[in-house]
Amino acid sequence: MGEPPKNRFLIRKAKIYTRAGDRGETSLISGKRIRKDHPRVAAYGTVDELNAALGTAVSFIRERKIVQLLQGIQNELFNIGAELASPRKLKKAGQERGFYQLNQSKVKDLESLADQYDATLPQLKTFILPSGTSGASFLHLTRTVCRRAEREVVALAKKDKINPNIIAYLNRLSDLLFVLARYLNKKAGRKEVFWKKD
């Protein structure tokens, strides 16, 4: 058999690697080159890690409502990563429309969800060990990645001006993930393991 016929209209697939980062630099959305150890890269890189961790957790969760909720958050994390990778000068305080990609309503949405699911859970009087079902355990792990992403964004905010709603969003997200982990364990009939002070 010979080679397939050549089609001059066929678009070639680009290679996955570019070699552009071999010297320790990467490009922001604007095209500006910065070092890969820059706080901005650490911030959006950890948000990307958070997204992947959340996707892993989702793969172990069978409740469609929770899966859809978490996939919506994954989409929002892509938006946050893009915003962190495209620095702009801040406009006057209060002028969110037309500038901020993430507005305060997204933070309020997470608060409402956390309140909704937390209302179904018993009150905690001490710390619990992060464990339980596979889905719940991965949500606990994802929560710790979320906290690290928050710390990275806070570190970036010391160097560059960023949308403050991003920090608030990550803070509320870690709370929601904790609540959802507890909720999944309760639904599965898994008892919480309480921390015992020696």
Secondary structure, DSSP 4 states (H G I P E B T S, - for coil): --PPPP-TTPPPPPPS--STTTTSEEE-TTS-EEETTSHHHHHHHHHHHHHHHHHHHHTT---HHHHHHHHHHHHHHHHHHHHHTS-----STT--TTT-SS-HHHHHHHHHHHHHHHTTSPPPSS-B-S-SSHHHHHHHHHHHHHHHHHHHHHHHHHHS---HHHHHHHHHHHHHHHHHHHHHHHHTTPPPPBP---
